[in-house]
Amino acid sequence: MSVQNLTTSAEAVQEENLDTEFVLTASCLDQVGIVAGVADFLSSRGFNIKEHQQFDNRGAGKVHIRTAFTTPEPISAKALEADFAAVAQRFDMSYQLRGSQPTRLLIMVSKGGHCLNDLLFRWRQGELNAEIALVVSNHEDLRQMAEGAGIPFVHVPITKDTKEQAEAKLLELIDEHDIDLVVLARYMQILSDELTRKLEGRAINIHHSFLPGFKGARPYHQAHDRGVKMIGATAHYVTADLDEGPIIEQEVIRVDHTYDPRALSQVGRTAESQALSRAVQWHCESRVLLDGTSTVVFR
Ligand SMILES: Nc1nc2c(c(=O)[nH]1)N[C@@H](CN(C=O)c1ccc(C(=O)N[C@@H](CCC(=O)O)C(=O)O)cc1)CN2
């Protein structure tokens, strides 16, 4: 094949979003033949399974699977998703088929920069399989951190009176930048019910407590008042019910009576950054499946 053709085929691959690496995630009622049905679909097309995990939620009578596979030639994820529809129908599966293209992130922050800093570091290391398209904040404090990393920073101020316009602007930015996932990296404003519905399954928040303990504002003050000996952080999908969304990852750190709320928040930053970055990475690798009000994480 001439160089011109190779270049053209590379352009075609780019343009049609063709790929050779895919992840299938699927959920359905437990029944005989699911794994065989998926394996037959893949092997009959010459596709090679690289990783397969499944979880049988006996209580709910549901099975969740995650299968990573490669194809001998570049093909379109959309075409493959349509091709798989017959198998999905046979088992009444909800499913998603993703190629290896990076997940496009919009990161929302307020004044605390530790989670953004950790995400930027892991992104630069290539650990996230994500593109950070932009950072949005209701304050100017973290502009330099974002722009210093070459990421556009958009200041969207918000008050109780301007919340509707601010959220409309956010939705504009999500559409304009073709965003796949919104990450609330210590963004300290409550999203409206309507916005959380629009972002269902596509927005992850880090709450600075070991949920379900200490929901809402000032969790470290709540923890200090309770005299806790462990503090924690929880990364969860965002829902209208504040800090009640399906939990993806948690981290804990031992503390004691000598820690005032300020000390708790300082030592808690590590737990927050670790939990959020892991949750974002696993979401970007299609390792997190919703299971009612919980999640299945194929780590
Ligand atoms: N709809 C949702 N919005 C947000 C969630 C969520 O789970 N659902 N998580 C929060 C983050 N958060 C804790 O992690 C949090 C942030 C802010 C507050 C709060 O009460 N803030 C203000 C009020 C702000 C407002 O009215 O918008 C306050 O301190 O009084 C509580 C929890 C992000 N958003």
The ligand as a MOL file (V3000), in Angstrom:
LIG
                    3D

  0  0  0     0  0            999 V3000
M  V30 BEGIN CTAB
M  V30 COUNTS 34 36 0 0 0
M  V30 BEGIN ATOM
M  V30 1 N -27.2960 18.1690 43.0360 0
M  V30 2 C -26.0950 17.9790 43.5980 0
M  V30 3 N -25.1880 18.9800 43.5810 0
M  V30 4 C -23.9700 18.7910 44.1710 0
M  V30 5 C -23.6660 17.5770 44.8250 0
M  V30 6 C -24.6410 16.5290 44.7820 0
M  V30 7 O -24.4130 15.4050 45.2880 0
M  V30 8 N -25.8320 16.7700 44.1640 0
M  V30 9 N -22.4500 17.4620 45.5250 0
M  V30 10 C -21.8990 18.7700 45.8920 0
M  V30 11 C -20.6040 18.8780 46.6070 0
M  V30 12 N -20.8340 19.0650 48.0040 0
M  V30 13 C -20.2720 18.1150 48.7730 0
M  V30 14 O -19.5040 17.2940 48.2710 0
M  V30 15 C -21.5270 20.1720 48.5620 0
M  V30 16 C -21.2850 21.4380 48.0770 0
M  V30 17 C -21.9670 22.5290 48.6060 0
M  V30 18 C -22.8800 22.3550 49.6330 0
M  V30 19 C -23.5900 23.5300 50.1700 0
M  V30 20 O -24.5240 23.4320 50.9690 0
M  V30 21 N -23.1200 24.7200 49.6790 0
M  V30 22 C -23.6380 26.0520 50.0280 0
M  V30 23 C -24.9590 26.2290 49.3300 0
M  V30 24 C -24.6210 26.3610 47.8400 0
M  V30 25 C -25.8450 26.3600 46.9730 0
M  V30 26 O -26.9500 26.6330 47.4870 0
M  V30 27 O -25.6770 26.0250 45.7630 0
M  V30 28 C -23.6030 26.2470 51.4740 0
M  V30 29 O -22.4930 26.0290 51.9710 0
M  V30 30 O -24.5880 26.6610 52.0720 0
M  V30 31 C -23.1260 21.0950 50.1190 0
M  V30 32 C -22.4460 19.9930 49.6030 0
M  V30 33 C -21.7610 19.5870 44.6350 0
M  V30 34 N -23.0460 19.8050 44.1330 0
M  V30 END ATOM
M  V30 BEGIN BOND
M  V30 1 1 1 2
M  V30 2 2 2 3
M  V30 3 1 2 8
M  V30 4 1 3 4
M  V30 5 2 4 5
M  V30 6 1 4 34
M  V30 7 1 5 6
M  V30 8 1 5 9
M  V30 9 2 6 7
M  V30 10 1 6 8
M  V30 11 1 9 10
M  V30 12 1 10 11
M  V30 13 1 10 33
M  V30 14 1 11 12
M  V30 15 1 12 13
M  V30 16 1 12 15
M  V30 17 2 13 14
M  V30 18 1 15 16
M  V30 19 2 15 32
M  V30 20 2 16 17
M  V30 21 1 17 18
M  V30 22 1 18 19
M  V30 23 2 18 31
M  V30 24 2 19 20
M  V30 25 1 19 21
M  V30 26 1 21 22
M  V30 27 1 22 23
M  V30 28 1 22 28
M  V30 29 1 23 24
M  V30 30 1 24 25
M  V30 31 2 25 26
M  V30 32 1 25 27
M  V30 33 2 28 29
M  V30 34 1 28 30
M  V30 35 1 31 32
M  V30 36 1 33 34
M  V30 END BOND
M  V30 END CTAB
M  END
